[in-house]
Amino acid sequence: MLLTTTNTLQGKEIIQYFGIVSGETIIGANIVKDFFAGITDIVGGRASSYENVLREAKERALQEMSEQAKRLGANAVIGVDLDYETVGGGNTMLMVTAAGTAIRYK
């Protein structure tokens, strides 16, 4: 499954549009990650535990979107957009949404 943020596929002919597909993931950040991220904030550096959670959530959302597109008969999703939001009480959950247009190209 080809995923792209562009609205066209250079050198390819789009033969069918299936419409909008999306994938959503909500992941909670646990107290251990919060603790280590807090230490990183104090001493400086990157909060790799949060980066890993973000990466995992993004991959899950993209995978869910790709699976939805495949079920429609698509072989690509164009115009992919990723959105990141915090949700839940105290903003303790991370929501990642991937959305795009499912297409078939040749």
mmCIF file of the C-alpha atoms, coordinates in Angstrom:
data_MODEL
# 
_entry.id   MODEL 
# 
loop_
_atom_site.group_PDB 
_atom_site.id 
_atom_site.type_symbol 
_atom_site.label_atom_id 
_atom_site.label_alt_id 
_atom_site.label_comp_id 
_atom_site.label_asym_id 
_atom_site.label_entity_id 
_atom_site.label_seq_id 
_atom_site.pdbx_PDB_ins_code 
_atom_site.Cartn_x 
_atom_site.Cartn_y 
_atom_site.Cartn_z 
_atom_site.occupancy 
_atom_site.B_iso_or_equiv 
_atom_site.pdbx_formal_charge 
_atom_site.auth_seq_id 
_atom_site.auth_comp_id 
_atom_site.auth_asym_id 
_atom_site.auth_atom_id 
_atom_site.pdbx_PDB_model_num 
ATOM 1   C CA . MET A 1 1   ? 0.000   0.000  0.000   1.00 0.00 ? 1   MET A CA 1 
ATOM 2   C CA . LEU A 1 2   ? 1.457   3.308  -1.112  1.00 0.00 ? 2   LEU A CA 1 
ATOM 3   C CA . LEU A 1 3   ? 0.872   6.206  1.306   1.00 0.00 ? 3   LEU A CA 1 
ATOM 4   C CA . THR A 1 4   ? 1.711   9.766  0.334   1.00 0.00 ? 4   THR A CA 1 
ATOM 5   C CA . THR A 1 5   ? 0.981   13.277 1.525   1.00 0.00 ? 5   THR A CA 1 
ATOM 6   C CA . THR A 1 6   ? 0.751   14.514 -2.053  1.00 0.00 ? 6   THR A CA 1 
ATOM 7   C CA . ASN A 1 7   ? -2.572  14.765 -3.882  1.00 0.00 ? 7   ASN A CA 1 
ATOM 8   C CA . THR A 1 8   ? -1.259  13.098 -7.055  1.00 0.00 ? 8   THR A CA 1 
ATOM 9   C CA . LEU A 1 9   ? 1.124   10.318 -8.003  1.00 0.00 ? 9   LEU A CA 1 
ATOM 10  C CA . GLN A 1 10  ? 3.674   11.632 -10.440 1.00 0.00 ? 10  GLN A CA 1 
ATOM 11  C CA . GLY A 1 11  ? 3.871   9.434  -13.525 1.00 0.00 ? 11  GLY A CA 1 
ATOM 12  C CA . LYS A 1 12  ? 0.904   7.274  -12.433 1.00 0.00 ? 12  LYS A CA 1 
ATOM 13  C CA . GLU A 1 13  ? -2.675  7.317  -13.627 1.00 0.00 ? 13  GLU A CA 1 
ATOM 14  C CA . ILE A 1 14  ? -5.357  7.329  -10.924 1.00 0.00 ? 14  ILE A CA 1 
ATOM 15  C CA . ILE A 1 15  ? -8.146  5.122  -12.237 1.00 0.00 ? 15  ILE A CA 1 
ATOM 16  C CA . GLN A 1 16  ? -10.536 5.132  -9.285  1.00 0.00 ? 16  GLN A CA 1 
ATOM 17  C CA . TYR A 1 17  ? -11.262 7.182  -6.164  1.00 0.00 ? 17  TYR A CA 1 
ATOM 18  C CA . PHE A 1 18  ? -12.834 5.371  -3.192  1.00 0.00 ? 18  PHE A CA 1 
ATOM 19  C CA . GLY A 1 19  ? -13.205 8.334  -0.849  1.00 0.00 ? 19  GLY A CA 1 
ATOM 20  C CA . ILE A 1 20  ? -11.831 9.274  2.535   1.00 0.00 ? 20  ILE A CA 1 
ATOM 21  C CA . VAL A 1 21  ? -10.300 6.632  4.787   1.00 0.00 ? 21  VAL A CA 1 
ATOM 22  C CA . SER A 1 22  ? -8.986  7.124  8.293   1.00 0.00 ? 22  SER A CA 1 
ATOM 23  C CA . GLY A 1 23  ? -7.308  5.413  11.188  1.00 0.00 ? 23  GLY A CA 1 
ATOM 24  C CA . GLU A 1 24  ? -7.395  6.497  14.796  1.00 0.00 ? 24  GLU A CA 1 
ATOM 25  C CA . THR A 1 25  ? -5.334  5.452  17.784  1.00 0.00 ? 25  THR A CA 1 
ATOM 26  C CA . ILE A 1 26  ? -5.522  6.521  21.405  1.00 0.00 ? 26  ILE A CA 1 
ATOM 27  C CA . ILE A 1 27  ? -2.605  5.596  23.643  1.00 0.00 ? 27  ILE A CA 1 
ATOM 28  C CA . GLY A 1 28  ? -2.136  6.384  27.303  1.00 0.00 ? 28  GLY A CA 1 
ATOM 29  C CA . ALA A 1 29  ? 1.178   7.543  28.681  1.00 0.00 ? 29  ALA A CA 1 
ATOM 30  C CA . ASN A 1 30  ? 1.956   5.671  31.876  1.00 0.00 ? 30  ASN A CA 1 
ATOM 31  C CA . ILE A 1 31  ? 3.432   7.056  35.076  1.00 0.00 ? 31  ILE A CA 1 
ATOM 32  C CA . VAL A 1 32  ? 6.891   5.535  34.489  1.00 0.00 ? 32  VAL A CA 1 
ATOM 33  C CA . LYS A 1 33  ? 7.224   7.305  31.149  1.00 0.00 ? 33  LYS A CA 1 
ATOM 34  C CA . ASP A 1 34  ? 5.945   10.523 32.751  1.00 0.00 ? 34  ASP A CA 1 
ATOM 35  C CA . PHE A 1 35  ? 8.567   10.200 35.497  1.00 0.00 ? 35  PHE A CA 1 
ATOM 36  C CA . PHE A 1 36  ? 11.484  9.682  33.102  1.00 0.00 ? 36  PHE A CA 1 
ATOM 37  C CA . ALA A 1 37  ? 10.238  12.411 30.773  1.00 0.00 ? 37  ALA A CA 1 
ATOM 38  C CA . GLY A 1 38  ? 10.165  14.754 33.779  1.00 0.00 ? 38  GLY A CA 1 
ATOM 39  C CA . ILE A 1 39  ? 13.790  13.930 34.572  1.00 0.00 ? 39  ILE A CA 1 
ATOM 40  C CA . THR A 1 40  ? 14.739  14.542 30.943  1.00 0.00 ? 40  THR A CA 1 
ATOM 41  C CA . ASP A 1 41  ? 13.000  17.924 31.108  1.00 0.00 ? 41  ASP A CA 1 
ATOM 42  C CA . ILE A 1 42  ? 15.089  18.833 34.157  1.00 0.00 ? 42  ILE A CA 1 
ATOM 43  C CA . VAL A 1 43  ? 18.495  17.679 32.874  1.00 0.00 ? 43  VAL A CA 1 
ATOM 44  C CA . GLY A 1 44  ? 17.858  18.344 29.190  1.00 0.00 ? 44  GLY A CA 1 
ATOM 45  C CA . GLY A 1 45  ? 17.763  16.063 26.224  1.00 0.00 ? 45  GLY A CA 1 
ATOM 46  C CA . ARG A 1 46  ? 15.102  14.212 24.303  1.00 0.00 ? 46  ARG A CA 1 
ATOM 47  C CA . ALA A 1 47  ? 12.180  12.401 25.913  1.00 0.00 ? 47  ALA A CA 1 
ATOM 48  C CA . SER A 1 48  ? 12.698  9.159  23.997  1.00 0.00 ? 48  SER A CA 1 
ATOM 49  C CA . SER A 1 49  ? 9.930   7.328  25.866  1.00 0.00 ? 49  SER A CA 1 
ATOM 50  C CA . TYR A 1 50  ? 7.385   9.852  24.592  1.00 0.00 ? 50  TYR A CA 1 
ATOM 51  C CA . GLU A 1 51  ? 8.932   9.812  21.129  1.00 0.00 ? 51  GLU A CA 1 
ATOM 52  C CA . ASN A 1 52  ? 8.473   6.038  21.035  1.00 0.00 ? 52  ASN A CA 1 
ATOM 53  C CA . VAL A 1 53  ? 4.821   6.364  22.099  1.00 0.00 ? 53  VAL A CA 1 
ATOM 54  C CA . LEU A 1 54  ? 4.232   8.970  19.374  1.00 0.00 ? 54  LEU A CA 1 
ATOM 55  C CA . ARG A 1 55  ? 5.899   6.769  16.767  1.00 0.00 ? 55  ARG A CA 1 
ATOM 56  C CA . GLU A 1 56  ? 3.865   3.721  17.819  1.00 0.00 ? 56  GLU A CA 1 
ATOM 57  C CA . ALA A 1 57  ? 0.593   5.662  17.755  1.00 0.00 ? 57  ALA A CA 1 
ATOM 58  C CA . LYS A 1 58  ? 1.387   7.075  14.304  1.00 0.00 ? 58  LYS A CA 1 
ATOM 59  C CA . GLU A 1 59  ? 2.209   3.637  12.902  1.00 0.00 ? 59  GLU A CA 1 
ATOM 60  C CA . ARG A 1 60  ? -0.998  2.145  14.311  1.00 0.00 ? 60  ARG A CA 1 
ATOM 61  C CA . ALA A 1 61  ? -3.141  4.927  12.848  1.00 0.00 ? 61  ALA A CA 1 
ATOM 62  C CA . LEU A 1 62  ? -1.472  4.578  9.429   1.00 0.00 ? 62  LEU A CA 1 
ATOM 63  C CA . GLN A 1 63  ? -1.893  0.798  9.523   1.00 0.00 ? 63  GLN A CA 1 
ATOM 64  C CA . GLU A 1 64  ? -5.598  1.079  10.378  1.00 0.00 ? 64  GLU A CA 1 
ATOM 65  C CA . MET A 1 65  ? -6.094  3.592  7.556   1.00 0.00 ? 65  MET A CA 1 
ATOM 66  C CA . SER A 1 66  ? -4.242  1.319  5.102   1.00 0.00 ? 66  SER A CA 1 
ATOM 67  C CA . GLU A 1 67  ? -6.361  -1.681 6.072   1.00 0.00 ? 67  GLU A CA 1 
ATOM 68  C CA . GLN A 1 68  ? -9.553  0.294  5.514   1.00 0.00 ? 68  GLN A CA 1 
ATOM 69  C CA . ALA A 1 69  ? -8.296  1.350  2.061   1.00 0.00 ? 69  ALA A CA 1 
ATOM 70  C CA . LYS A 1 70  ? -7.397  -2.256 1.139   1.00 0.00 ? 70  LYS A CA 1 
ATOM 71  C CA . ARG A 1 71  ? -10.893 -3.431 2.061   1.00 0.00 ? 71  ARG A CA 1 
ATOM 72  C CA . LEU A 1 72  ? -12.255 -0.921 -0.457  1.00 0.00 ? 72  LEU A CA 1 
ATOM 73  C CA . GLY A 1 73  ? -9.966  -2.220 -3.206  1.00 0.00 ? 73  GLY A CA 1 
ATOM 74  C CA . ALA A 1 74  ? -7.460  0.641  -3.135  1.00 0.00 ? 74  ALA A CA 1 
ATOM 75  C CA . ASN A 1 75  ? -3.731  0.251  -3.678  1.00 0.00 ? 75  ASN A CA 1 
ATOM 76  C CA . ALA A 1 76  ? -2.761  3.727  -2.407  1.00 0.00 ? 76  ALA A CA 1 
ATOM 77  C CA . VAL A 1 77  ? -3.848  6.539  -0.125  1.00 0.00 ? 77  VAL A CA 1 
ATOM 78  C CA . ILE A 1 78  ? -3.072  10.082 -1.247  1.00 0.00 ? 78  ILE A CA 1 
ATOM 79  C CA . GLY A 1 79  ? -3.304  13.384 0.609   1.00 0.00 ? 79  GLY A CA 1 
ATOM 80  C CA . VAL A 1 80  ? -2.444  11.705 3.917   1.00 0.00 ? 80  VAL A CA 1 
ATOM 81  C CA . ASP A 1 81  ? -2.722  14.023 6.915   1.00 0.00 ? 81  ASP A CA 1 
ATOM 82  C CA . LEU A 1 82  ? -1.676  13.212 10.484  1.00 0.00 ? 82  LEU A CA 1 
ATOM 83  C CA . ASP A 1 83  ? -3.218  14.932 13.474  1.00 0.00 ? 83  ASP A CA 1 
ATOM 84  C CA . TYR A 1 84  ? -1.975  14.676 17.071  1.00 0.00 ? 84  TYR A CA 1 
ATOM 85  C CA . GLU A 1 85  ? -4.135  15.632 20.062  1.00 0.00 ? 85  GLU A CA 1 
ATOM 86  C CA . THR A 1 86  ? -4.111  15.054 23.804  1.00 0.00 ? 86  THR A CA 1 
ATOM 87  C CA . VAL A 1 87  ? -7.384  13.865 25.298  1.00 0.00 ? 87  VAL A CA 1 
ATOM 88  C CA . GLY A 1 88  ? -8.798  12.589 28.576  1.00 0.00 ? 88  GLY A CA 1 
ATOM 89  C CA . GLY A 1 89  ? -8.726  13.959 32.078  1.00 0.00 ? 89  GLY A CA 1 
ATOM 90  C CA . GLY A 1 90  ? -5.497  15.849 32.562  1.00 0.00 ? 90  GLY A CA 1 
ATOM 91  C CA . ASN A 1 91  ? -4.579  15.278 28.913  1.00 0.00 ? 91  ASN A CA 1 
ATOM 92  C CA . THR A 1 92  ? -3.096  11.880 29.790  1.00 0.00 ? 92  THR A CA 1 
ATOM 93  C CA . MET A 1 93  ? -4.020  10.201 26.513  1.00 0.00 ? 93  MET A CA 1 
ATOM 94  C CA . LEU A 1 94  ? -2.568  10.792 23.076  1.00 0.00 ? 94  LEU A CA 1 
ATOM 95  C CA . MET A 1 95  ? -4.811  10.540 20.015  1.00 0.00 ? 95  MET A CA 1 
ATOM 96  C CA . VAL A 1 96  ? -3.325  10.225 16.549  1.00 0.00 ? 96  VAL A CA 1 
ATOM 97  C CA . THR A 1 97  ? -5.541  10.357 13.473  1.00 0.00 ? 97  THR A CA 1 
ATOM 98  C CA . ALA A 1 98  ? -4.424  9.547  9.934   1.00 0.00 ? 98  ALA A CA 1 
ATOM 99  C CA . ALA A 1 99  ? -6.744  10.407 7.042   1.00 0.00 ? 99  ALA A CA 1 
ATOM 100 C CA . GLY A 1 100 ? -6.463  10.475 3.268   1.00 0.00 ? 100 GLY A CA 1 
ATOM 101 C CA . THR A 1 101 ? -8.156  9.562  0.000   1.00 0.00 ? 101 THR A CA 1 
ATOM 102 C CA . ALA A 1 102 ? -8.134  5.901  -1.004  1.00 0.00 ? 102 ALA A CA 1 
ATOM 103 C CA . ILE A 1 103 ? -7.411  5.370  -4.701  1.00 0.00 ? 103 ILE A CA 1 
ATOM 104 C CA . ARG A 1 104 ? -6.499  2.745  -7.249  1.00 0.00 ? 104 ARG A CA 1 
ATOM 105 C CA . TYR A 1 105 ? -3.718  3.599  -9.702  1.00 0.00 ? 105 TYR A CA 1 
ATOM 106 C CA . LYS A 1 106 ? -2.048  1.746  -12.533 1.00 0.00 ? 106 LYS A CA 1 
# 
